[in-house]
């Protein structure tokens, strides 16, 4: 009892300020999500202003998503080893600086480089922020509420980014879609500097495996490059086959390095033996691909097929933004009654129905039928998924690996976003053909959205077959007992103890 009392006393006197930590994490996640979607509406203006080619323009999105996704594992490991606050502050500073430089870009290469630097900053700050969240709210109803706030900020940022991008592009300049992240980064940096406790690093192993991070990022970049270039080189061409073979070799080399490196590996491959970790990340990859592709295609449909201006396009995404927030709130409310797997299944099916409805768009479409209806269905479905999938993937992980698990989860979403957009964008381009008219563009976007509707279905199948059947967390919050602050120490040995997304074990 004395040891338990000491543990509680340390927790209470450690200087942790849960409310301020939650505010920092929410601002960080909102900013990162905004930056993923804010450029979508501005892409035509970026192309005209800087002289992007049709293929080169897509790298404004890919440069961010690939460096973000490819380096997240390194960011998570760095957060575990060097301290979450320190890595968070570094990431925020780099992110804000890169955003400012990107807004001043004078040629395509400068903007793509700035977007890549933003991705590096996001790869540092996102897992550090999420690890702070899991450490500050380890169990109970407070954890459910905290992840509800996180998922709402994540959802709102992703959708409101399109609204902000439209308004800024039309009434200011496309450059402001880059500048807008600067004050958000400065705000989060100030809050984190003053209000987040330093804390001791959870891990003090060897140096993180930088080579592994480089191999993973290079392999994923070449993979996306090979897929995107199929608009110019056929799948059977030597150029495409060589690119994909080299990409596969780099990714296999990454796995080999992780198994044999003398340094601290980016990820312990045995972590995937935990069915919750493996299933949640596979689910997240598919949902990330579907969500990013839907933003991309719907934004282009509104502007290039229906002739809607950037500002009105942004306004038309408001129902999507509100639906994501509503779905996130429902996930919190239902999280006390339904198991996480149930929410993932329901949310995935709703998202699939909404995307399938989007696939019925026509050149003479209307806002009510072609945009509003499917936006509500799809966005509420996506919102139901976001919180439970995060908590499922991190709740059963040992404390010293929470940063790694957080990085892995964020990585799976960004990798899914880039790979999904590359594959579905290529399919849409092939359906459109070389004759560009509103009708052919509509056919391409509709086909891309229809294919996207199948991705959440596969995610649901993964949830049903991989994730374990669990019970929802009990309604009363534990108070005063030592279990409130106790954490599972071996996630791989106890995967079946994950009981809902507010608790680790069924006691």
N, C-alpha and C positions, 0 to 999 in steps of 0.2 A: 504493500500500500504506500510505503514511503516513496518508493521509486515512481509509482504512478502519480502520486501527488506532486513530486518534483517535476515530472513531465508536463503536467497541467500548468504548474507555476511558470515554467520556462516559456510555454506557449503564450501565456497571458502577458508575460513581461518582455517578450521579444521585440516589442516596438511595432508589431504588425498593425496596420490600420485597414481593416477589411473594406470599409466603404470607399476609401481613397484608392486602394488597390484595384477594386472593381471598376472605379471610374477611369483609372489609367488604362486598364485592359479594354474597357469598352471603347474608349477613344482610339486606341491603337487598332483594334479590330475593325472599327468603322473606317478608319483611314486606309487600312490595307484593302478592304473590300471596295471602297470608293475607287481606289486607284486601279483596280482590276476592270472596272466597268466604265469609268468616266471618259475614257478615250473613244469608246465605241461610236458615239454620235459625232465626234469631231474628226473621225478618220477621213472623210472626203475633203474637209478643209485642210487637214494636215498634208494630204497628198497634193492639193493645189498649191499650198504655201511653200512646201519644201521640195516638190518635184519627185515624190515617191512613185515607183512603178507599182502595178497592180499586185505583183508578188511581194515586193519589198514592203508594202504598206502593212501586210499582215504581221511583219516582225515587230511592229510597235507593240502588239499584244504578246507575241511569242517571246520577245527578249525579256519582258518582265516575268511572264509565267515560268519560263524555263530556268532562269537564274533563281527565282524564288523557290520553285519546286526542287530543283537540283541541289541547292545548297541548304535547304531547310534541315536536313539531317546533321550537317556540320553546325548549323546554328543551334540546334537542340543540344548537341554534345557540348558545344562551347558554353551554353547556359548552365549545364550541369557542372562543368569543370571550373569555370571562371566566375560564376555567380550570375544569377538571373538579372539583377538590377544593372550590373556593369554591362552585360551584353545588350540589354534593352536600351540603355542610354546610347551605346555605340550605334545600334541599328537606327534609332530615331534621328540621330545627328546625320548619318549618311543618307537616310531616306529624304530628309528635308533638303539637304544640299543638292542631291541628285534631282529632286523635283524643281528646284530653282534653276539649275543649269539646263535642264530639259526645256524649260519655258523660254530660254534664250537661244535655243538651237537655230542654226542657220542652214543646215543641210541634213539630209536623211540620216547619215551615219552618226551625227551628234545626238539626234533624238533617240535613236535606237540604243546608243551607248548609255545615255542617261536613263532610259527605261531599264536597261540591264543593271545599272548601279542601284536604281530603286529596288529591283528584285533582290539584290544582295542585302540591302538594308532591311527589307521586309523579312528575308530569311533569317536574319539575326533577331529582329524584335518580336516576330510573331510567336515562335516557340517559347521564348523567354516570358512573354506576357501570359501565354496559356499555362505555362508551368507555374507562374506566380498565382494564377487563379486556382489551379488544382491544389496547390500547397496551402493557400489561404482558406479555402473552403473544402476540407477533405471529406466531409460526410453530411448527411442529414438534409433537411429542407433548405438550409442556407445554401448548400451546394446546388440543389435543383434551381433555386432562384438565381444564383450567380450564373449558372450556365444558360438560364433563360435570358438574362441580360446580355450575355456574350453572344448568343445566337441571334437575338434581336438586332444587336449592333452589326453583326456580320451580315444579316439579311438586309437590313435597311441600307447599309453602306453599298452593297452590291447593286441594289435597285435604284436608290437615290443618286448613285453616281451617274446613272444615265440622265436623270433629270438635271443634275448640276451641269453635266457636260453639255446638254442641249442649250440651257440658258446662257452659260458662259460663252459657248461658241457663237451663238447668234448675237448676243448683246455686248460682248467684249471681244474676245479672240480665242482661237483654239489654244493659244499659249497659256491661257488661264486654267485650262484643265490640268496643266502641270503645276502652275503656281498655287493652286488651291490647297495642295497638300502641305505647303510650307507652314502656314499658321497652325494647322492641326498637329504637325510634328512638333512645332515649338510648344504648343499647349501641353501635349502629352509629355514632352521632355521636362518641362517645368514641374508638372504634377509628380512625375516619377522621381525627379531629383529631390524634391522636398518631402514626398509622402510615402515612398516605398522603402521598406526596411532593407538594409544591405543584406543581411543574412549570410550564412556560411555556405559555400558551394557544397552540393550534395556529393560530388564525385571528385576524387583527386587521383585519377589513374594517369596513364601516359598521355602524351600529346594527341589531340584529335587527328584523325586520318584525313589530311588535306588531299592526298592523292586520290583517295576514294571519292571525295566530293567532286574533284575535277573530272574523274572518269565518268561518274554518274551524269554530271551536267553535260559533258561533251557528247556522251552517248545519246542522251535524250534530245539534245539539240540537233545532232545529225539525223536522228530518227524522224523528228518533225520536218527537218529540211528535206529529207528524202520524200516524205509524203506530200509536202506542199509543192515540190517541184514536179510532181506527176502531171501538172497542167502543161508542162513543156516536154517532159520526158516520160514515156510510157512506163508502166510498172515492170514490163519485161526488158526495158532498155538496160544497157550495161551501166549507165550513169546511176539510175535508180537502184539497181541491184547492188552495185558496189557501195553506194552510200548506206544502204540498209545493212549490208553485211558488216561494214566497218562499225556502224552504230551498235549492232548486236555484239560484236567482239569487244567493244568498249564496256558495254553493260556486263558481259560475262567477266571481263577483267575486274570490274568493280566488285562483283560477288566474290571472286577469288581473293582480291586484296582484303576484303572484309573478313574472310575466313583465316587469312594467314598473316596479316600485318602485325608487326611488333608494337605498333602504336595502338592507341585506343580506337577501336573500330567505330565507325559512325553509328552502326546499329548492330546489336547482338542478334544474329540471324535466328537464334532460338526464340526470340521474342515472337516470331510468327507462329510458334507452336501454340501460343495462346489464341484460341479460336476467336475471342472477342477482338483482339488486336487485328488479326488477319481479316476477319469478316468485316469489321468496321472500316478498315482502310480500303478494301475492295469495293465496298458499298459507296464510300466517299469518292473514290476515283470516278465511278460511273455517274454519280449525281453531279459531281463537279463538271464533267464533260457535258452533261445534258443542260445544266443551268447556263454555263458560259456560251454554249452554242445558241441557246434560245435568245439570250440578250443580243448576240451578234446578228442573227438572222432577222429577228423582229425589228431591230433598229434599222437595218438596211431595207427591209420591206417597206417600212413607213416612209423613208426618205426617197428611195430610188424607184419604188413602184407606185406608191400613193402620192408622192410629191409633197410630203409633209416637211415643214421646216424644222431645223434643229430644236428650237424652243418647244414647239408643239409636240415633237417626238418625245422630248423629255417629259412633258406633262402627261402624255399618254402612257408613260411607264409608271405613273403614280399608283394606279391600282395594283401593279405588280409589287411595288415597294410596300404598300399597306398590307397586301395579302401575305407577304413574307413575315412581317411583324406579327400579324394576327396568328399565323400558323405557329410562330415561335411562342407566343403567349399561350395558345392552346396546348402546345407541347408541355409547358410547365404545369398547367392545370391538370391535364390528363396524365402527367407523369406520376401523380400520386395514386392513380387508379389502374393504369395500364403499364405493362412491361415495355421496356425500350424496344424490343423486337417488334411488338405490335404497332408501335408508333412508326417505326421504320417501314413496315409493310404498308400501312395505311397511307403514309405520306408519299411513298414511292409510287403507289398505284394512282393516287390523285395527280401527282406530277406527270405521270405517263398519259393520263386522260387529257390533261390540259395541253400538253405538247402535241398530242394527236389532234386535238381540236385546232391548234395553231396550224397544223399541216393542211388544213382546209382553206387557207387564205386564197384570195383571188385578186386579179388586177383591179376589179371594181369593188373591193371589199369596204366594209364600214367599220367604224371604231367599235360599236356595240357588239357586233357579232364576231368579227375577226380578231379583235384585240381585247376588249373588256372581259368577255366571258371566259376565254381560255386563260387570260392573265390571272383571274381570281382563282380558278381551279388549280392551275399549275403552281402559283406562288404559295398558296396555303399548304399544298402538298410539300413543296420544298421546305417551307418553314417548319413543318412538323418533323422533318428529318434532321435538321441541323444540330439542335441541342442533344438529342439522344445519341447520335452517332459519335459526337465528341466525347461525351461522358462514357459511353461504352468502350471506346478505344483507350481511355486513360485511367478509368477507375480501378482496374485490376492490376495496374503496373506498380512495381516497387518504387519507393521514393527516389532512389538514385537514377531511375530511368524515365522519370516523368518528362524531363526536357526532351529526351530522345523520342519518346512516344508522341509528344505534342508536335515535334518537328515532322515525324513520319506522317501524322494525320494531315497536317497542313500540306505536306509534300504531295500526298496522294491526290488531294483536291486540285492543286496547281498542275501537276502532271496530267491529270485527267482533263483539265480544262484545255491545255495546249494540245495534247494528242487528239482529244475529241474534236476540237475546232479544226485542226489540220485535216483529219479524216473526213468529217462531215462537210467542211468547206470545200474540199476537193470533190466530194460527191456532188455537192450543189453546183459547183463550177462545171463539172462534166454534164450535168443535166441541163444547165443553161445553154451550153454550146457557145459558139463564136459569134452568133448573131445576137446582139444585145438590144433587147426591147423590154418594156415593162412586163410583157407576157412571158418572155423567156426567163427573165430574172425571177418572176413570181414562181415559175415552175421549179427553178433551182432552190429558192428559199423554202418552198413548201416541201420539197423532197428532203432537204436537210432537217427540217423540223420533224418530219415524219420519222426519219431515222433516229433522231434524238429521242423520240417518244419510246423507242425500244430500250434505251439504256436504263431508265428506272425499273423496267420490268426485270432485266437481268439483276439489278441491284436487289430487288425484292426476293428473287430466287436465292441469292447469296444469303440474305438475312434469314430466310426460312431453313436453309440447309446447313449453314455454317454457324450462325450465332445460336447460342444455347437458349432454351426456354427458361425464362426467369420470372420472378414475381416483382410487382411494383414496390417501391419503398413504402414503409409503414407511414401513416399520416402523422402521428405524433413525433416530434423531434426529440432525439435523445438529449438529456440535459444533465450536466454535472458529472456524468460517468466518465471513466477513463477511456472507454471505447470511442468517445467523441473525437479524441485526438490520436487514436491508434491507427496505424496504416498497415496494409498487407505488405509483407516483406518478400514474398516470392509469388509473383503473379502467375508464373507458368505452372506452379504446383497447385494453385487454387483457382482456376478459371471458373469453376462452377459456383464459386461463392459470390459472384457478382449478382446482386439481387436488386435489379432496377438501377436507375441512374442517379440515385441519391445515396446508396449505401454499397458497401463492399460485400457484406456477408449477411446471410439470413440467420439472425440470432434469435 
